[in-house]
C-alpha cells in the first residue's frame, strides 16, 4: 500500500500549484476555483462514471467503498482518474450510518478529519443559513418595512446534528420580549437550500444570484419576500467564500479525491458540487462520482436536475448490489443475513431488476458491481452473475474492501468497456413538461407506482407555483430511501400503490421544487443506540469507533 502523500504532491500531479492551492495542513487542501476557472474551462472534458446502488438496507450495499475502490483500480491499470464525493454530515456519523469515507482497503484519507469538521464547509453553510433566519426575525421586530407576515415566515433554522426535538419549536416565549411568538423548526444542514445552492453554483456571481432568489417569507398580501430584499446577501457570500472552493484529499492508493458539498439524496438532490465535478473533469480523463442512496433518488436527481443544466452527460453507470441487501429485499431478517439463502436472494433480485430498468430508462446500460462480503457463498454470487448475464448486463464481483485496487480490476475493465459504448442519455422530462407530469413520470416510470395522490395542501401549492411562474422548475422528490414507495417497510419492488405527495416547496435559489411525500422529515432523529455511543478519544489523542 502506498504511503500517504503530502496533499501538495497530489495537487501538483493534477496541475494545481502555487497560490491556486490552499493547504489545510499536510493532507487536506482546497483549490482556488475562483482563480482557476478560466484555465479549467479551456481544458478538455473527461468521462463521467456515476456510481449508484439498489435500494439501501441495514445490511449495507458498499456504494462509497465501491466508488473508492473503482477509482483505485482504474488508477492501478494506468488510467488518469479522480473521484468526487459529497462531504459527510455529522448527523449520520453520530446517528445510524457512521462515516462516509469508505473502510479497510477502499478508503479516502485522512478519514477522521474528513468525517468530522474537515475544512469547515458544513459549518459555513449552517452559519449562513442561521444568519439569514436571524435577519428575517430581526427585520420583523425592528420595523417590518417589507410587511412580512410572521405566520408565513418559511425560512427556519439549521443544525448539522440529528435532533428530532428541534423539528418543531416556538420562538418569542420570553415575557416582555419584543420578538413575536411564532412556530418554526430546525432542518439538518444537508437539507438546507443554501447547501443545495452551494453545490449547484458555478461561481461567485451565480452563487450571489441564487442566494438573492431564496424565498424566506410571504407578506400580508400573500406576495413572496426574497433574501435579496433583506440586504444580507453580501454577508452570506462572505460566510460562503471559502466553502465555494472544492476540497482535495486522496485515496489510500494516492488517487485525487474531490469532496465538496453534502446534500442528502432523500430530502435534497444528493450529489457533490458541480464545481468539484467540472474541476475533476477538466483535470482527469475519467471521473468517478457517487450519487446518494439508490438510482431512484440521487442518480435520478443528478440526471434530471444537475447534468442537463450544465450540459454534462454520463459515460457509464455502476450499480452496486450485495447478496445481503438483496436477501433482505427477499424477506430475510437481520439475524440470518450470513446464512446462504438462495430462495430469498432470488426473490430479492426484483429490486436489482427495477434499478437496472431505471438506469436503462435514461438510455444507459449499467455495470453491476456485487460488493462481496466474507459470508457470501459461491452459489449466491453465481446466482447474481447468471441473472445479469442472461440479461446482457455487465457484472463484476468487487472485493475492493478486502483487497483494494486488486479486488476491483475486473470491475474497472468492465467500466472501461462501458465507456466506449454508444448511449443515448435522455432525462425523464424537460423544462416544458407540466409540473404534475414531471412528478407522475418519475412515480410511474421509475418507482412503478400506479399514480400520484395529492393532498389538499399539495394541490394549493401547485396553484400557487403556477401563479408565481415557479411550476416550470425541475422536481426534487423527497421520499424514504428504504423503499421505492412512501412506506420504508415495503422492500423488493412493490406494485399496486400510489405516491402520496403532501407538500411542494419552492427552492427558488437552488432552482428546483422539493416535493415532500409520505412522512419524510427534513430533520432526522437518532436511533435507539446512536453511533455516538461507540465513539471516543484515547488519552494519546487517537479517535476510536469512528467508522
Secondary structure, DSSP 8 states (H G I E B T S, - for coil): ------HHHHHHHTT--GGGEEESSSS-EEE-HHHHHHHHHHS---EEEEEEESS--TT---HHHHHHHHHHHHHHTT--EEEEE----HHHHHSSS--SSEETTEEEESHHHHHTTTTSHHHHHHHHHHHHHHHHHHHHHHT-TT-EEEEEE---EEESS--GGGSSEEE--STT-SS--EEE-EEEGGG-HHHHHHHH--SHHHHHHHHHH-EEEEETTS-EEEGGGGT-HHHHHHHHTGGGS-EEEEETT--EEEE-----TTTS-----HHHHHHHHHH-SEEEEEEEEEIIIIIHHIIIIITGGGT--EEEEEEEE-HHHHHHHTT--GGGTTS--HHHHHHHHHHHHHHHHHHHHTT---EEEEE--TT--HHHHHHHHHHHHHTT--EEEE-HHHHGGGGGHHHHHHHHHHHTS------S--TTS-HHHHHHHIIIIIS--SEEEE-HHHHHHHHHHHHTT-TTSEEEEE--SS-SSS-TT--S---S-EEEEEEEEEETTTTEEEEEETT--SS----SS-GGGG-EE-TTS-EES--
